[in-house]
Amino acid sequence: MSRKQFLILLVALVVLAAAGGGIWWSQKSAWDKTDARVGQNLLPSLKLVDIAQVVLRDGKDSTTLTRDGSDWKIKERADFSADSGRLAELLNKTASVRVTQLQPLSAPEKPGFVLVDPEAKNEKAGPGTGTIMELKDKDGKQLARLLLGKPVIKKVMESPSPGEPPKEIEKAVGRHIMAGKDGETMVLVSDGLAFAEASPAAWVTKEVLHIDRTKSITTYGPDGAMRYGVTRKEEGDWWNFPDLGRPDQQKAQDSVSPLYAVNILDVVANPGNDVTGLDKPITAKAETFDNLTYTLKLGKQIPGAKPEDNKYYVSFSIAGDPPKERVSFKGESKEDIEKKAKEWVDYRVKLLEQVKREQGYSKWTFIFPARQVEPLLRTRAEMLPAPKPAAKK
């Protein structure tokens, strides 16, 4: 190699080294700048008071939650009431979540982190599709857009409920996401944001009915003929048939207990009688000691994978007015009568608030779980006690 060739080669190496160093320094500077976000709030400028609409979408479902005064409604469920507690927790965590790690992410890596964008033109929704969460103001202006991917699951020691000893459970302690229009940088955040579900059924207010102090239950077939009825004179008394005889006490109680706190599975936005069967229902009437009558119409069954997974179409109505004064019982002392009369005033106020709220729900058609419906589908013969085994000779 001549001296001239050696010098040319040396200059070339110096140029390449400088170029490589420049690229490295440029990338390092960019990542140093990005890494400054670690430990910081993901959405520092987001204000909860500005949020008036929350949109959740994945490859299958879509839910739009809109604020109506202090309440939230579900667009896909004919503006039925949304679970405000669940939504408040999701929004509070979203506004306070912090960045714990960042890294570049190529397109082939996205399905593994469940970060395929269901709305991206160059990405196909399928396995690995994430959940989009959009936050908007009252004018529809986008305040934030997050693509939520795979949660980070860890085993932690937690008490299942107050007073119980801690036990090891799996918990989402973080989540992989992509924020805004950045489709190349994955962000790991400090919370699993577990409530961010795109299914409208996940957002409906679950408890819609609370029937307490039941006095009687009577059911009728589609033809109006009575199927069975049970009644009692006072709370705690034996259940009896209205005419003669006594039903199986456990079966009678099974008709009442599921109605104490009715938790629905979903709301039917556009019910049709041909689908729900509510034009020819089995009807159950529950009368209470508070002078209220609840009428439930039980429609068609929706078969599940197992019998306990069955569901039913149901609608209901409420009538009556609680007594303004409490009725005292024979043998009560004057002090007890006065004390319970004052308690009745407060009880009646809360009861009227409950009835008003439940009457607001009565214009919808619901999907009830089987356990709350099937005890009401029995006949009188099925309510009888099981025959005693014959005595051995």
Order of alpha helices (4+ residues) and beta strands (2+ residues): alpha-beta-beta-beta-beta-alpha-beta-beta-beta-beta-beta-beta-beta-beta-alpha-beta-beta-alpha-beta-beta-beta-alpha-beta-alpha
